[in-house]
Amino acid sequence: MAIHQNAGPLTFGEIANPGVVVVERYRELLADDFAQLAGFTAATVAEFTRDGSAGWELREMLRGFDSNPVDFMAEMGTIGE
């Protein structure tokens, strides 16, 4: 996720009550208040993977970025490399 930047850099710490909740039906899979991401403008929160024989697996991976939205999309894909 990335913060829409209108008038200049805005971080998660400058937003009232930032956070994320990931749910499956009524079950909460992940929740975070972004306290550790306060200085960042974008973040990844989780990765969903699936192999051929098993169901989906969630891997929590809170990671902050200071990039613009275009660069963030490129950087986000390099997390596991």
C-alpha positions as CSV (number, residue, x, y, z in Angstrom):
1,M,0.0,0.0,0.0
2,A,1.1,3.5,-0.7
3,I,0.0,6.9,0.6
4,H,-1.5,9.2,-2.1
5,Q,0.9,12.1,-2.2
6,N,-0.9,15.4,-3.1
7,A,1.2,18.3,-1.7
8,G,4.4,16.6,-0.7
9,P,5.7,13.7,1.3
10,L,3.3,12.3,3.8
11,T,4.2,9.4,6.1
12,F,2.1,6.9,8.0
13,G,3.0,8.7,11.2
14,E,1.4,11.8,9.9
15,I,-2.0,10.1,9.3
16,A,-4.6,9.7,12.0
17,N,-5.0,6.1,13.0
18,P,-3.2,4.3,10.2
19,G,-3.3,0.6,10.0
20,V,-4.3,-2.5,8.2
21,V,-6.5,-5.5,8.9
22,V,-6.5,-8.6,6.6
23,V,-9.5,-11.0,7.0
24,E,-10.8,-14.1,5.5
25,R,-14.5,-14.3,5.9
26,Y,-14.9,-13.4,9.6
27,R,-11.4,-14.6,10.7
28,E,-8.7,-11.9,11.2
29,L,-5.4,-13.1,9.6
30,L,-3.3,-10.0,10.3
31,A,-3.7,-6.6,12.0
32,D,-1.2,-3.9,12.5
33,D,-1.3,-0.2,13.6
34,F,1.8,0.8,11.5
35,A,3.6,2.1,14.5
36,Q,6.9,0.6,13.3
37,L,6.2,2.1,9.8
38,A,5.6,5.7,11.0
39,G,8.4,7.2,9.0
40,F,7.5,5.6,5.6
41,T,5.3,6.6,2.7
42,A,4.5,3.0,1.5
43,A,4.5,-0.5,2.8
44,T,4.0,-4.1,2.1
45,V,2.1,-6.0,4.8
46,A,1.8,-9.6,3.6
47,E,2.5,-12.1,0.8
48,F,0.1,-14.8,-0.2
49,T,1.6,-17.9,-1.8
50,R,0.3,-21.2,-3.1
51,D,1.9,-24.3,-4.3
52,G,0.1,-26.9,-6.5
53,S,-1.0,-29.3,-3.8
54,A,-1.8,-27.0,-0.8
55,G,-4.1,-24.0,-0.2
56,W,-3.0,-20.4,0.2
57,E,-0.5,-19.4,2.8
58,L,-0.1,-16.0,4.3
59,R,3.3,-14.7,5.3
60,E,3.2,-11.5,7.3
61,M,6.0,-9.1,6.1
62,L,5.7,-5.6,7.3
63,R,8.2,-3.6,5.4
64,G,8.3,0.2,4.9
65,F,9.4,2.1,1.8
66,D,10.3,5.8,1.2
67,S,9.8,5.8,-2.5
68,N,7.3,7.3,-4.9
69,P,4.5,5.0,-6.0
70,V,6.2,4.0,-9.3
71,D,9.5,3.0,-7.6
72,F,7.6,1.4,-4.8
73,M,5.9,-1.0,-7.2
74,A,9.3,-2.1,-8.6
75,E,10.9,-2.4,-5.1
76,M,8.0,-4.3,-3.7
77,G,8.7,-7.2,-6.1
78,T,12.3,-7.6,-4.9
79,I,11.5,-8.4,-1.3
80,G,12.1,-12.2,-1.5
81,E,15.1,-12.0,-3.9
